Amino acid sequence: VTFNVEHLLKDKKFALNQAATTNTNANFSVSRLQYYISNISIIHDGGTVTPATGVYILADASKDLSQDLGKYNFTTIEGIKFSIGVGKPVNNQDPTQWPSTHPLSPQVPSMHWGWTSGYRFVALEGAEGASLSNQFELHALGNNYFYNIQIPLSSTDVFGVQHITVKADYTRALENIDISGGKVVHGEESETIAMLRNFRDFVFTSSTGAGNILASVGGTIPSSALNIYPNPTSGVVDFDITNNNYNITSIQISDVAGRVIETLSVNGFGANQTQLTAKGIYLVSLISENQRLLTKKLIVQ
């Protein structure tokens, strides 16, 4: 299995110093974009999740990305799951323990912030403004912002190798982020946290446009807004909405490959009940006006 990332600026192939615009029509170009991909798993054969153990990728948007994930005995690939950055405890370990050719070894320019803070998850640098004359830098990191991304997709067979391909539109990394004046932000700050959330929610899609089924694109909502019981369940399950300040319109139940199993219309607070007969892991999402606000895991056994 090979994992490919197609680097884009909107619908154009990514290139360094190429003029682009954000969703707020701010002009920018990119002189450096590097980020780590880790915590990779392949979704296959009815929702089975198989980790690609030990694979770390240092993505450079100026270079083609095609990573061997190993050999497996799969029938059908249904999706890929990964994270941007480096997870604990590796994030806070000595980078010199790795061979010089390993993505986690010391890099030039540096991708490591220090043992306490760990690796730069994303390093985005470039120019902004009407004449692209102001230099900006956003370096994002932090164990609290190591998010899961799961893209439903199918693979393409090329001479016996199954290719998994996702598109990455880097204009969306700056969605609703003000970089005017040549902003320089390093660490766990509002702009860099927002950039990591944009990587989680917007940057990556399948070739057919499917995005992260674990994204929280509707904003922040407390986990307590949805109670699921019993969980695990043997079939019958209740979904109790305890907070309707977010105009919740439906509950969506999907399998781990992103296929929608059932959608329950809701109106305000209260319990909603359904029955699931097939054993497995499901994702239960609160939806508001086609936006996913909150997702929780449900186990049917």
Contacts in CASP RR format, 6 or more apart in sequence:
PFRMAT RR
TARGET T0000
AUTHOR 0000-0000-0000
METHOD contacts of the structure
MODEL  1
VTFNVEHLLKDKKFALNQAATTNTNANFSVSRLQYYISNISIIHDGGTVT
PATGVYILADASKDLSQDLGKYNFTTIEGIKFSIGVGKPVNNQDPTQWPS
THPLSPQVPSMHWGWTSGYRFVALEGAEGASLSNQFELHALGNNYFYNIQ
IPLSSTDVFGVQHITVKADYTRALENIDISGGKVVHGEESETIAMLRNFR
DFVFTSSTGAGNILASVGGTIPSSALNIYPNPTSGVVDFDITNNNYNITS
IQISDVAGRVIETLSVNGFGANQTQLTAKGIYLVSLISENQRLLTKKLIV
Q
1 42 0 8 1.000
1 52 0 8 1.000
1 68 0 8 1.000
1 69 0 8 1.000
1 70 0 8 1.000
1 71 0 8 1.000
1 72 0 8 1.000
1 74 0 8 1.000
1 77 0 8 1.000
1 155 0 8 1.000
1 161 0 8 1.000
1 162 0 8 1.000
1 163 0 8 1.000
1 164 0 8 1.000
2 66 0 8 1.000
2 67 0 8 1.000
2 68 0 8 1.000
2 69 0 8 1.000
2 161 0 8 1.000
2 162 0 8 1.000
2 163 0 8 1.000
2 164 0 8 1.000
3 40 0 8 1.000
3 52 0 8 1.000
3 57 0 8 1.000
3 65 0 8 1.000
3 66 0 8 1.000
3 67 0 8 1.000
3 69 0 8 1.000
3 80 0 8 1.000
3 164 0 8 1.000
4 65 0 8 1.000
4 66 0 8 1.000
4 67 0 8 1.000
4 163 0 8 1.000
4 164 0 8 1.000
4 165 0 8 1.000
4 166 0 8 1.000
5 37 0 8 1.000
5 59 0 8 1.000
5 65 0 8 1.000
5 165 0 8 1.000
5 166 0 8 1.000
5 167 0 8 1.000
5 168 0 8 1.000
5 204 0 8 1.000
6 165 0 8 1.000
6 166 0 8 1.000
6 167 0 8 1.000
6 168 0 8 1.000
7 13 0 8 1.000
7 14 0 8 1.000
7 61 0 8 1.000
7 62 0 8 1.000
7 64 0 8 1.000
7 65 0 8 1.000
7 168 0 8 1.000
7 170 0 8 1.000
8 14 0 8 1.000
8 167 0 8 1.000
8 168 0 8 1.000
8 169 0 8 1.000
8 170 0 8 1.000
9 15 0 8 1.000
9 18 0 8 1.000
9 20 0 8 1.000
9 30 0 8 1.000
9 169 0 8 1.000
9 170 0 8 1.000
9 171 0 8 1.000
10 20 0 8 1.000
10 169 0 8 1.000
10 171 0 8 1.000
12 18 0 8 1.000
14 30 0 8 1.000
14 33 0 8 1.000
14 61 0 8 1.000
14 62 0 8 1.000
14 170 0 8 1.000
15 62 0 8 1.000
16 29 0 8 1.000
16 30 0 8 1.000
16 31 0 8 1.000
16 32 0 8 1.000
16 62 0 8 1.000
17 29 0 8 1.000
17 30 0 8 1.000
17 31 0 8 1.000
17 127 0 8 1.000
18 29 0 8 1.000
18 30 0 8 1.000
19 27 0 8 1.000
19 28 0 8 1.000
19 29 0 8 1.000
19 132 0 8 1.000
20 27 0 8 1.000
20 28 0 8 1.000
20 29 0 8 1.000
20 30 0 8 1.000
20 170 0 8 1.000
20 171 0 8 1.000
21 27 0 8 1.000
21 28 0 8 1.000
21 171 0 8 1.000
22 28 0 8 1.000
22 171 0 8 1.000
22 174 0 8 1.000
22 175 0 8 1.000
22 177 0 8 1.000
23 171 0 8 1.000
23 172 0 8 1.000
23 175 0 8 1.000
23 176 0 8 1.000
24 176 0 8 1.000
26 128 0 8 1.000
26 129 0 8 1.000
26 174 0 8 1.000
26 178 0 8 1.000
26 179 0 8 1.000
26 180 0 8 1.000
27 128 0 8 1.000
27 129 0 8 1.000
27 130 0 8 1.000
27 132 0 8 1.000
28 126 0 8 1.000
28 127 0 8 1.000
28 128 0 8 1.000
28 129 0 8 1.000
28 132 0 8 1.000
28 136 0 8 1.000
28 174 0 8 1.000
28 179 0 8 1.000
29 126 0 8 1.000
29 127 0 8 1.000
29 128 0 8 1.000
29 132 0 8 1.000
30 61 0 8 1.000
30 124 0 8 1.000
30 125 0 8 1.000
30 126 0 8 1.000
30 170 0 8 1.000
31 125 0 8 1.000
31 126 0 8 1.000
31 127 0 8 1.000
32 109 0 8 1.000
32 123 0 8 1.000
32 124 0 8 1.000
32 125 0 8 1.000
32 126 0 8 1.000
33 60 0 8 1.000
33 61 0 8 1.000
33 62 0 8 1.000
33 122 0 8 1.000
33 123 0 8 1.000
33 124 0 8 1.000
33 125 0 8 1.000
33 170 0 8 1.000
34 58 0 8 1.000
34 59 0 8 1.000
34 60 0 8 1.000
34 61 0 8 1.000
34 107 0 8 1.000
34 111 0 8 1.000
34 120 0 8 1.000
34 122 0 8 1.000
34 123 0 8 1.000
35 58 0 8 1.000
35 59 0 8 1.000
35 84 0 8 1.000
35 85 0 8 1.000
35 121 0 8 1.000
35 122 0 8 1.000
35 123 0 8 1.000
35 199 0 8 1.000
36 56 0 8 1.000
36 57 0 8 1.000
36 58 0 8 1.000
36 59 0 8 1.000
36 84 0 8 1.000
36 85 0 8 1.000
36 86 0 8 1.000
36 103 0 8 1.000
36 111 0 8 1.000
36 119 0 8 1.000
36 121 0 8 1.000
37 56 0 8 1.000
37 57 0 8 1.000
37 59 0 8 1.000
37 82 0 8 1.000
37 83 0 8 1.000
37 84 0 8 1.000
37 85 0 8 1.000
38 55 0 8 1.000
38 56 0 8 1.000
38 57 0 8 1.000
38 82 0 8 1.000
38 83 0 8 1.000
38 85 0 8 1.000
38 86 0 8 1.000
38 87 0 8 1.000
39 81 0 8 1.000
39 82 0 8 1.000
39 83 0 8 1.000
39 87 0 8 1.000
39 146 0 8 1.000
39 148 0 8 1.000
40 51 0 8 1.000
40 52 0 8 1.000
40 55 0 8 1.000
40 57 0 8 1.000
40 69 0 8 1.000
40 80 0 8 1.000
40 81 0 8 1.000
40 82 0 8 1.000
41 49 0 8 1.000
41 50 0 8 1.000
41 51 0 8 1.000
41 52 0 8 1.000
41 80 0 8 1.000
41 81 0 8 1.000
41 82 0 8 1.000
42 49 0 8 1.000
42 50 0 8 1.000
42 52 0 8 1.000
42 69 0 8 1.000
42 72 0 8 1.000
42 74 0 8 1.000
42 77 0 8 1.000
42 79 0 8 1.000
42 80 0 8 1.000
42 81 0 8 1.000
42 164 0 8 1.000
43 49 0 8 1.000
43 77 0 8 1.000
43 78 0 8 1.000
43 79 0 8 1.000
43 80 0 8 1.000
43 81 0 8 1.000
43 150 0 8 1.000
43 152 0 8 1.000
43 256 0 8 1.000
43 257 0 8 1.000
44 50 0 8 1.000
44 72 0 8 1.000
44 74 0 8 1.000
44 75 0 8 1.000
44 76 0 8 1.000
44 77 0 8 1.000
44 78 0 8 1.000
44 79 0 8 1.000
45 74 0 8 1.000
45 75 0 8 1.000
45 76 0 8 1.000
45 78 0 8 1.000
46 76 0 8 1.000
46 78 0 8 1.000
46 255 0 8 1.000
46 257 0 8 1.000
47 78 0 8 1.000
47 255 0 8 1.000
47 256 0 8 1.000
47 257 0 8 1.000
47 281 0 8 1.000
49 81 0 8 1.000
49 256 0 8 1.000
50 72 0 8 1.000
50 74 0 8 1.000
52 69 0 8 1.000
52 70 0 8 1.000
55 67 0 8 1.000
55 69 0 8 1.000
56 86 0 8 1.000
56 102 0 8 1.000
56 103 0 8 1.000
56 104 0 8 1.000
57 65 0 8 1.000
57 67 0 8 1.000
57 103 0 8 1.000
58 103 0 8 1.000
58 104 0 8 1.000
58 107 0 8 1.000
58 111 0 8 1.000
59 65 0 8 1.000
61 168 0 8 1.000
61 170 0 8 1.000
69 164 0 8 1.000
74 162 0 8 1.000
76 154 0 8 1.000
77 153 0 8 1.000
77 154 0 8 1.000
77 155 0 8 1.000
77 162 0 8 1.000
77 164 0 8 1.000
78 152 0 8 1.000
78 153 0 8 1.000
78 154 0 8 1.000
78 257 0 8 1.000
78 258 0 8 1.000
79 150 0 8 1.000
79 151 0 8 1.000
79 152 0 8 1.000
79 153 0 8 1.000
79 154 0 8 1.000
79 164 0 8 1.000
79 257 0 8 1.000
80 150 0 8 1.000
80 151 0 8 1.000
80 153 0 8 1.000
80 164 0 8 1.000
80 166 0 8 1.000
81 148 0 8 1.000
81 149 0 8 1.000
81 150 0 8 1.000
81 151 0 8 1.000
82 148 0 8 1.000
82 149 0 8 1.000
83 146 0 8 1.000
83 147 0 8 1.000
83 148 0 8 1.000
83 149 0 8 1.000
84 121 0 8 1.000
84 122 0 8 1.000
84 146 0 8 1.000
84 147 0 8 1.000
84 149 0 8 1.000
84 196 0 8 1.000
84 199 0 8 1.000
84 200 0 8 1.000
85 91 0 8 1.000
85 119 0 8 1.000
85 121 0 8 1.000
85 122 0 8 1.000
85 146 0 8 1.000
86 104 0 8 1.000
86 118 0 8 1.000
86 119 0 8 1.000
86 121 0 8 1.000
86 146 0 8 1.000
87 143 0 8 1.000
87 146 0 8 1.000
88 143 0 8 1.000
88 146 0 8 1.000
90 104 0 8 1.000
91 118 0 8 1.000
91 119 0 8 1.000
91 142 0 8 1.000
91 143 0 8 1.000
91 146 0 8 1.000
92 115 0 8 1.000
92 116 0 8 1.000
92 117 0 8 1.000
92 118 0 8 1.000
92 143 0 8 1.000
93 115 0 8 1.000
94 115 0 8 1.000
95 104 0 8 1.000
95 105 0 8 1.000
95 106 0 8 1.000
95 112 0 8 1.000
95 119 0 8 1.000
96 105 0 8 1.000
96 106 0 8 1.000
98 104 0 8 1.000
98 105 0 8 1.000
99 105 0 8 1.000
104 119 0 8 1.000
106 112 0 8 1.000
109 123 0 8 1.000
110 120 0 8 1.000
111 119 0 8 1.000
111 120 0 8 1.000
111 123 0 8 1.000
112 118 0 8 1.000
112 119 0 8 1.000
112 120 0 8 1.000
113 119 0 8 1.000
113 120 0 8 1.000
113 139 0 8 1.000
113 141 0 8 1.000
113 186 0 8 1.000
113 187 0 8 1.000
117 141 0 8 1.000
117 142 0 8 1.000
117 187 0 8 1.000
118 141 0 8 1.000
118 142 0 8 1.000
119 141 0 8 1.000
120 139 0 8 1.000
120 140 0 8 1.000
120 141 0 8 1.000
121 140 0 8 1.000
121 141 0 8 1.000
121 142 0 8 1.000
121 145 0 8 1.000
121 146 0 8 1.000
121 196 0 8 1.000
122 138 0 8 1.000
122 139 0 8 1.000
122 140 0 8 1.000
122 173 0 8 1.000
122 192 0 8 1.000
122 195 0 8 1.000
122 196 0 8 1.000
122 199 0 8 1.000
123 137 0 8 1.000
123 138 0 8 1.000
123 139 0 8 1.000
123 140 0 8 1.000
124 137 0 8 1.000
124 138 0 8 1.000
124 139 0 8 1.000
124 140 0 8 1.000
124 170 0 8 1.000
124 173 0 8 1.000
124 174 0 8 1.000
124 195 0 8 1.000
125 135 0 8 1.000
125 136 0 8 1.000
125 137 0 8 1.000
125 138 0 8 1.000
126 135 0 8 1.000
126 136 0 8 1.000
126 137 0 8 1.000
127 133 0 8 1.000
127 134 0 8 1.000
127 135 0 8 1.000
127 136 0 8 1.000
128 134 0 8 1.000
128 136 0 8 1.000
128 179 0 8 1.000
128 180 0 8 1.000
128 181 0 8 1.000
128 182 0 8 1.000
129 180 0 8 1.000
129 181 0 8 1.000
134 180 0 8 1.000
134 181 0 8 1.000
134 182 0 8 1.000
135 182 0 8 1.000
135 184 0 8 1.000
136 179 0 8 1.000
136 181 0 8 1.000
136 182 0 8 1.000
136 183 0 8 1.000
136 184 0 8 1.000
137 183 0 8 1.000
137 184 0 8 1.000
137 185 0 8 1.000
137 186 0 8 1.000
138 177 0 8 1.000
138 179 0 8 1.000
138 183 0 8 1.000
138 185 0 8 1.000
138 186 0 8 1.000
138 191 0 8 1.000
138 192 0 8 1.000
138 195 0 8 1.000
139 185 0 8 1.000
139 186 0 8 1.000
139 187 0 8 1.000
139 192 0 8 1.000
140 187 0 8 1.000
140 188 0 8 1.000
140 192 0 8 1.000
140 193 0 8 1.000
140 195 0 8 1.000
140 196 0 8 1.000
141 187 0 8 1.000
141 188 0 8 1.000
141 192 0 8 1.000
142 187 0 8 1.000
142 188 0 8 1.000
144 188 0 8 1.000
145 188 0 8 1.000
145 193 0 8 1.000
145 196 0 8 1.000
145 197 0 8 1.000
147 196 0 8 1.000
147 197 0 8 1.000
147 199 0 8 1.000
147 200 0 8 1.000
147 214 0 8 1.000
148 200 0 8 1.000
148 214 0 8 1.000
149 199 0 8 1.000
149 200 0 8 1.000
149 204 0 8 1.000
149 212 0 8 1.000
149 214 0 8 1.000
149 215 0 8 1.000
150 212 0 8 1.000
150 213 0 8 1.000
150 214 0 8 1.000
150 256 0 8 1.000
150 258 0 8 1.000
151 166 0 8 1.000
151 204 0 8 1.000
151 205 0 8 1.000
151 206 0 8 1.000
151 210 0 8 1.000
151 211 0 8 1.000
151 212 0 8 1.000
151 213 0 8 1.000
152 206 0 8 1.000
152 210 0 8 1.000
152 211 0 8 1.000
152 213 0 8 1.000
152 257 0 8 1.000
152 258 0 8 1.000
152 259 0 8 1.000
153 164 0 8 1.000
153 165 0 8 1.000
153 166 0 8 1.000
153 206 0 8 1.000
153 207 0 8 1.000
153 208 0 8 1.000
153 210 0 8 1.000
155 162 0 8 1.000
155 163 0 8 1.000
155 164 0 8 1.000
156 162 0 8 1.000
156 163 0 8 1.000
156 165 0 8 1.000
157 163 0 8 1.000
165 206 0 8 1.000
165 207 0 8 1.000
166 204 0 8 1.000
166 205 0 8 1.000
166 206 0 8 1.000
166 207 0 8 1.000
167 204 0 8 1.000
167 205 0 8 1.000
167 206 0 8 1.000
167 207 0 8 1.000
167 209 0 8 1.000
168 203 0 8 1.000
168 204 0 8 1.000
169 202 0 8 1.000
169 203 0 8 1.000
169 205 0 8 1.000
170 203 0 8 1.000
172 198 0 8 1.000
172 202 0 8 1.000
172 203 0 8 1.000
173 195 0 8 1.000
173 198 0 8 1.000
173 199 0 8 1.000
173 202 0 8 1.000
173 203 0 8 1.000
174 195 0 8 1.000
174 198 0 8 1.000
175 194 0 8 1.000
175 198 0 8 1.000
175 202 0 8 1.000
176 194 0 8 1.000
177 191 0 8 1.000
177 194 0 8 1.000
177 195 0 8 1.000
177 198 0 8 1.000
178 191 0 8 1.000
179 191 0 8 1.000
183 191 0 8 1.000
185 191 0 8 1.000
185 192 0 8 1.000
186 192 0 8 1.000
197 216 0 8 1.000
200 212 0 8 1.000
200 214 0 8 1.000
200 215 0 8 1.000
200 216 0 8 1.000
201 212 0 8 1.000
201 215 0 8 1.000
201 216 0 8 1.000
201 217 0 8 1.000
202 215 0 8 1.000
202 217 0 8 1.000
204 211 0 8 1.000
204 212 0 8 1.000
205 211 0 8 1.000
210 258 0 8 1.000
213 254 0 8 1.000
213 258 0 8 1.000
213 283 0 8 1.000
213 292 0 8 1.000
213 295 0 8 1.000
214 283 0 8 1.000
214 295 0 8 1.000
215 292 0 8 1.000
216 292 0 8 1.000
216 293 0 8 1.000
216 294 0 8 1.000
216 295 0 8 1.000
217 291 0 8 1.000
217 292 0 8 1.000
218 288 0 8 1.000
218 291 0 8 1.000
218 292 0 8 1.000
218 293 0 8 1.000
219 293 0 8 1.000
221 243 0 8 1.000
221 246 0 8 1.000
221 286 0 8 1.000
221 293 0 8 1.000
221 294 0 8 1.000
222 243 0 8 1.000
223 294 0 8 1.000
223 296 0 8 1.000
224 242 0 8 1.000
224 243 0 8 1.000
225 241 0 8 1.000
225 242 0 8 1.000
225 243 0 8 1.000
225 246 0 8 1.000
225 248 0 8 1.000
225 286 0 8 1.000
225 293 0 8 1.000
225 294 0 8 1.000
226 239 0 8 1.000
226 240 0 8 1.000
226 241 0 8 1.000
226 242 0 8 1.000
226 251 0 8 1.000
226 284 0 8 1.000
226 286 0 8 1.000
226 294 0 8 1.000
226 296 0 8 1.000
227 239 0 8 1.000
227 240 0 8 1.000
227 242 0 8 1.000
228 237 0 8 1.000
228 238 0 8 1.000
228 239 0 8 1.000
228 240 0 8 1.000
228 284 0 8 1.000
228 296 0 8 1.000
228 298 0 8 1.000
229 237 0 8 1.000
229 238 0 8 1.000
229 240 0 8 1.000
230 237 0 8 1.000
231 237 0 8 1.000
231 298 0 8 1.000
231 299 0 8 1.000
232 298 0 8 1.000
232 299 0 8 1.000
232 300 0 8 1.000
232 301 0 8 1.000
233 276 0 8 1.000
233 298 0 8 1.000
233 299 0 8 1.000
233 300 0 8 1.000
233 301 0 8 1.000
234 300 0 8 1.000
234 301 0 8 1.000
235 275 0 8 1.000
235 276 0 8 1.000
235 277 0 8 1.000
235 300 0 8 1.000
236 273 0 8 1.000
236 274 0 8 1.000
236 275 0 8 1.000
237 273 0 8 1.000
237 274 0 8 1.000
237 275 0 8 1.000
237 276 0 8 1.000
237 298 0 8 1.000
237 300 0 8 1.000
238 271 0 8 1.000
238 272 0 8 1.000
238 273 0 8 1.000
239 251 0 8 1.000
239 264 0 8 1.000
239 271 0 8 1.000
239 272 0 8 1.000
239 273 0 8 1.000
239 274 0 8 1.000
239 284 0 8 1.000
240 270 0 8 1.000
240 271 0 8 1.000
240 272 0 8 1.000
241 248 0 8 1.000
241 251 0 8 1.000
241 266 0 8 1.000
241 268 0 8 1.000
241 269 0 8 1.000
241 270 0 8 1.000
241 271 0 8 1.000
241 272 0 8 1.000
241 286 0 8 1.000
242 269 0 8 1.000
242 270 0 8 1.000
243 269 0 8 1.000
244 268 0 8 1.000
244 269 0 8 1.000
246 286 0 8 1.000
246 288 0 8 1.000
246 293 0 8 1.000
247 288 0 8 1.000
247 289 0 8 1.000
248 266 0 8 1.000
248 268 0 8 1.000
248 286 0 8 1.000
248 287 0 8 1.000
248 288 0 8 1.000
248 293 0 8 1.000
249 265 0 8 1.000
249 266 0 8 1.000
249 287 0 8 1.000
249 288 0 8 1.000
249 289 0 8 1.000
250 263 0 8 1.000
250 264 0 8 1.000
250 265 0 8 1.000
250 266 0 8 1.000
250 287 0 8 1.000
251 263 0 8 1.000
251 264 0 8 1.000
251 266 0 8 1.000
251 272 0 8 1.000
251 284 0 8 1.000
251 285 0 8 1.000
251 286 0 8 1.000
251 287 0 8 1.000
252 260 0 8 1.000
252 262 0 8 1.000
252 263 0 8 1.000
252 264 0 8 1.000
252 284 0 8 1.000
252 285 0 8 1.000
252 287 0 8 1.000
252 292 0 8 1.000
253 260 0 8 1.000
253 261 0 8 1.000
253 262 0 8 1.000
253 263 0 8 1.000
253 264 0 8 1.000
253 274 0 8 1.000
253 276 0 8 1.000
253 282 0 8 1.000
253 283 0 8 1.000
253 284 0 8 1.000
253 285 0 8 1.000
253 298 0 8 1.000
254 260 0 8 1.000
254 261 0 8 1.000
254 282 0 8 1.000
254 283 0 8 1.000
254 285 0 8 1.000
255 261 0 8 1.000
255 280 0 8 1.000
255 281 0 8 1.000
255 282 0 8 1.000
255 283 0 8 1.000
256 281 0 8 1.000
256 282 0 8 1.000
256 283 0 8 1.000
258 283 0 8 1.000
261 276 0 8 1.000
261 282 0 8 1.000
262 274 0 8 1.000
262 276 0 8 1.000
263 287 0 8 1.000
264 272 0 8 1.000
264 274 0 8 1.000
266 272 0 8 1.000
276 282 0 8 1.000
276 298 0 8 1.000
276 300 0 8 1.000
277 300 0 8 1.000
278 300 0 8 1.000
279 300 0 8 1.000
279 301 0 8 1.000
280 299 0 8 1.000
280 300 0 8 1.000
280 301 0 8 1.000
281 297 0 8 1.000
281 298 0 8 1.000
281 299 0 8 1.000
281 300 0 8 1.000
282 297 0 8 1.000
282 298 0 8 1.000
282 299 0 8 1.000
282 300 0 8 1.000
283 295 0 8 1.000
283 296 0 8 1.000
283 297 0 8 1.000
283 298 0 8 1.000
284 295 0 8 1.000
284 296 0 8 1.000
284 297 0 8 1.000
284 298 0 8 1.000
285 292 0 8 1.000
285 293 0 8 1.000
285 294 0 8 1.000
285 295 0 8 1.000
285 296 0 8 1.000
286 292 0 8 1.000
286 293 0 8 1.000
286 294 0 8 1.000
286 295 0 8 1.000
287 293 0 8 1.000
END
